[in-house]
Amino acid sequence: MKEQAVFGKYKDLIADCALFNGITQEHLPDSLKFLKTQFRTYRKDDYIITLGDPFRYGIQLLEGSLEGSFINENYDKINMNHFTAGTLIGESLACSQIQCSPIQLRAMTDVSVLFFDFTVLYDTEALKHTYQLKMSVNLIQALSRRNVFLSTKIRIFGQKTLRDKVIIYLESLPKREDGSVKVPFTQTALAEFMGVNRSALSREMGRMEDDGLLSSVGDG
């Protein structure tokens, strides 16, 4: 798909990416060009990044969903997160230019993605325009949010009871207008994310519903 066609199809989603916050539609095409943006598509179950690959580029998911995971010392797959369209992924790894990726990204559906080269933002002499400087600030903010996410996950792992793990996780999710939250995982994936047994998680969430601490509906 040619660059103009990609921008035409996904321009609103691209504009909503945290990396381009505050950048006008006028400067968005130049921003994409400055970041040496590449468009790629993958089929369901393809790996965008595999363990041990160099992690050179930031990724924006335009269409479909991705699963981020790693393999523990017992060779079990541990789910880290599920990503949906619009999400910026791998910014810290891309900024570090990791030569051996500790995570893998698998397409859960057919997906379309953009790859961004963040190394161009390191060259202060090349940052001649306001929109380029704005992208640098946005990237710093994205890295800060990623740090908060990882701190929350560490806090979840540090809890002694499964109930406390669930409560902290649910409290970390963005709230809708009615105060509810959408869990982006299946129960199996949520158990992997928390590093707990799926059956134990199911039982505990059932008890929490009985105790009036949570309620669930079909759409998550």
Secondary structure, DSSP 8 states (H G I E B T S, - for coil): --HHHHHHHHHHHHHTSGGGTT--TTTHHHHHHHTT-EEEEE-TT-EEE-TTS-B--EEEEEESEEEEEEE-TTS-EEEEEEEETT-EE-HHHHHHTBSS-S-EEEESS-EEEEEE-GGGGG-GGG--SHHHHHHHHHHHHHHHHHHHHHHHHHHHHT-SSHHHHHHHHHHHS-B-TTS-B---S-HHHHHHHHTS-HHHHHHHHHHHHHTTS----TT-
